[in-house]
């Protein structure tokens, strides 16, 4: 599968939302093609390089399909879009086009059936509900109650300020229980950092 890429300093997860402002010609052209063809693009994490200008030097091994949910002209004249994470993928190869748009060959990652929430997930669920009170999270209509462990893990991994290498590792994981356990372990370290 060939997919145009939008490299960012963030990691998108399935079911999670992100607002973007487009101003570079390569991305405006990409968006126009996606809207005409009813297709999607991929969001990948920048490990080395910048979001604007030349293509980044190094990208994460995993990415997430971006589904366009809304678009409008912003008051600053830029085009704003809201995207939602779709399918996860592994980056197989990439090529920079003359306009600096990066196009990649990707392999879709299989998804397991979402598992129901368990009693042991109560603390993580409470954290997600608390995150929903933050104005930035509320503006994306995220956080709060979720229906299963898959959504709980994806939203926590997306919303919490973990390092990029951890987020990428969790994006690549196929086991939702393993993802939640890893997030829970690293939350202890995160709490220690906040208290220090």
C-alpha positions in Angstrom: 0.0 0.0 0.0 1.4 3.4 -1.0 0.5 6.3 1.4 1.5 10.0 1.4 3.0 10.9 4.8 2.6 13.8 7.1 5.6 13.7 9.5 4.9 15.3 12.9 6.5 15.8 16.3 3.7 13.7 17.8 2.4 10.1 17.5 -1.2 9.6 16.4 -3.1 6.6 17.7 -6.3 4.9 16.3 -9.5 6.7 17.4 -7.5 9.8 18.6 -8.0 13.2 17.1 -5.7 16.0 16.1 -6.2 19.5 14.7 -3.7 20.6 12.0 -3.1 23.9 10.2 -1.8 23.4 6.6 0.2 26.0 4.8 2.9 24.2 2.8 2.0 23.5 -0.8 2.9 19.9 -0.6 0.4 19.2 2.1 -2.3 21.4 0.6 -1.9 19.4 -2.7 -2.0 16.2 -0.7 -5.1 17.2 1.1 -6.8 18.1 -2.2 -6.0 14.7 -3.6 -7.2 12.9 -0.5 -10.5 14.8 -0.5 -11.1 14.2 -4.2 -10.3 10.5 -4.0 -11.8 9.9 -0.6 -8.5 8.6 0.5 -6.4 9.0 3.7 -2.8 9.8 4.5 -0.3 8.6 7.1 1.0 10.4 10.2 4.5 9.4 11.3 6.6 10.5 14.2 9.7 12.6 13.4 12.7 11.2 15.3 15.3 13.5 13.6 14.4 16.7 11.6 11.7 19.3 11.5 8.0 19.5 10.6 8.5 22.2 8.0 10.9 22.6 5.0 12.9 19.6 3.8 11.7 16.1 4.6 12.8 14.9 8.1 16.0 12.8 8.3 14.6 10.0 10.4 11.0 8.7 11.0 9.5 6.2 13.4 9.0 2.7 12.2 5.3 2.8 12.9 2.5 5.2 11.9 -1.2 5.7 11.9 -3.6 6.4 9.1 -5.2 9.9 9.3 -8.9 10.1 8.4 -10.0 13.6 7.5 -13.1 14.4 9.7 -13.5 18.1 9.1 -11.8 21.1 7.5 -12.3 24.9 7.5 -10.5 28.1 6.7 -9.0 29.5 9.9 -9.1 33.2 10.9 -5.4 33.5 10.1 -6.1 32.4 6.5 -4.6 28.9 6.9 -6.5 25.7 6.2 -7.4 23.8 9.4 -8.2 20.2 9.4 -9.3 17.7 12.1 -8.0 14.2 11.6 -8.8 11.0 13.5 -6.4 8.0 13.7 -7.4 5.0 11.7 -5.4 1.9 11.0 -1.9 1.4 12.3 0.9 0.6 9.9 4.6 -0.4 9.6 6.8 1.7 7.4 8.5 -0.5 4.8 10.2 2.1 2.6 9.9 5.8 1.8 10.7 8.2 -1.0 10.8 12.0 -1.1 9.1 13.5 -4.1 10.4 16.7 -5.9 7.9 18.8 -3.9 9.4 17.2 -0.6 6.2 15.2 0.1 7.3 11.8 1.5 5.4 8.8 0.1 5.8 5.4 1.7 5.1 1.8 1.2 3.3 0.6 4.3 2.1 -2.6 5.8 -1.2 -2.5 7.8 -0.9 -4.0 11.3 -3.6 -6.4 12.4 -5.9 -5.4 15.2 -7.1 -7.8 17.8 -10.8 -7.7 19.0 -11.2 -5.0 21.6 -11.4 -6.5 25.1 -13.9 -5.3 27.7 -12.6 -3.2 30.6 -11.6 -5.0 33.7 -11.7 -4.1 37.4 -7.9 -3.6 37.4 -8.3 -0.9 34.7 -10.2 1.4 37.1 -7.3 3.7 38.0 -6.3 4.1 34.3 -9.9 4.8 33.5 -10.1 7.4 36.2 -7.0 9.1 34.8 -8.5 9.2 31.3 -11.7 10.8 32.8 -9.5 13.4 34.6 -7.6 14.1 31.4 -10.9 14.9 29.7 -11.2 18.0 31.9 -8.2 19.6 30.3 -9.4 22.3 27.8 -7.1 21.0 25.0 -8.4 17.4 25.4 -12.0 18.6 25.8 -11.7 20.7 22.6 -10.9 17.4 20.7 -13.9 15.7 22.3 -11.6 13.0 23.8 -11.0 11.4 27.1 -13.8 10.4 29.4 -15.5 7.1 29.3 -14.3 4.5 26.8 -15.9 1.2 25.9 -12.9 -1.2 25.9 -9.2 -1.7 26.8 -8.1 -1.0 23.2 -9.5 2.6 23.3 -8.2 3.1 26.9 -4.7 2.2 25.9 -4.7 4.2 22.7 -6.1 7.4 24.3 -3.7 7.3 27.3 -0.7 6.6 25.1 -1.7 9.5 22.9 -2.6 12.1 25.6 0.0 11.5 28.3 3.5 13.2 27.9 5.5 10.1 27.2 8.7 10.1 25.2 8.4 9.4 21.4 10.3 6.1 21.5 7.8 4.8 24.1 4.7 6.0 22.1 6.1 4.3 19.0 6.7 1.1 20.8 3.1 1.1 22.1 1.8 2.0 18.7 3.5 -1.1 17.3 2.2 -3.4 20.0 -0.6 -5.8 18.9 -1.6 -6.9 22.5 -3.9 -4.3 24.2 -3.3 -5.8 27.6 0.5 -5.6 27.2 0.1 -1.9 26.1 -2.0 -1.0 29.2 0.5 -2.8 31.5 3.4 -0.9 29.9 1.6 2.4 30.3 0.8 1.6 33.9 4.5 0.8 34.6 5.7 4.1 33.1 3.1 6.2 34.8 4.9 5.4 38.1 8.1 6.9 36.6 6.1 9.9 35.2 4.6 10.6 38.6 8.1 10.5 40.1 9.2 13.1 37.6 6.3 15.4 38.4 7.0 15.2 42.2 10.8 15.8 41.8 
